[in-house]
Amino acid sequence: MESCRIQFVIPAKAGTQLDSTMHADFQPTVYVLASKRNGTLYAGVTSNLLARIEQHRRGYVRGFTRNYSVKLLVWLEQHATMESAITREKRIKKWNRAWKLEPIEANNPTGAIWPKTSVFRLSLNKAGFPLSRE
């Protein structure tokens, strides 16, 4: 499987690699957050990952992530359409914990791919989570 390297800089979007056919503010993404290593997991979907993660971190989003302090980005997968991203998120939410942890640990053995620093780098497997698990 082929790996790609992506660099994000917060708060500016400098360094973000985007598909040239999509508007910079619209990048359908499925993501998984964790409260800590081997902690509580949360799967979500967004069209603007940088803004959404910042909302989770600052506690602007009421509900599960705020109640359980789930703020660390541990996995993401970008999609061409929001419809495919939503379908993927719904499938992932039905998976058992072991299935969710498998690709997270494989791609990010040291933990969060978005630590509390302003810059992070990650290596992603283009396949991400196995497509066959529903």
Secondary structure, DSSP 8 states (H G I E B T S, - for coil): --EEEEEEESSS-TT----TTS-TT---EEEEEESSTTS-EEEEEES-HHHHHHHHHHT-S-SHHHHTT--EEEEEEE-SSHHHHHHHHHHHHHS-HHHHHHHHHHH-TTS-SB-SSSEEEEEEETT-S-TT--
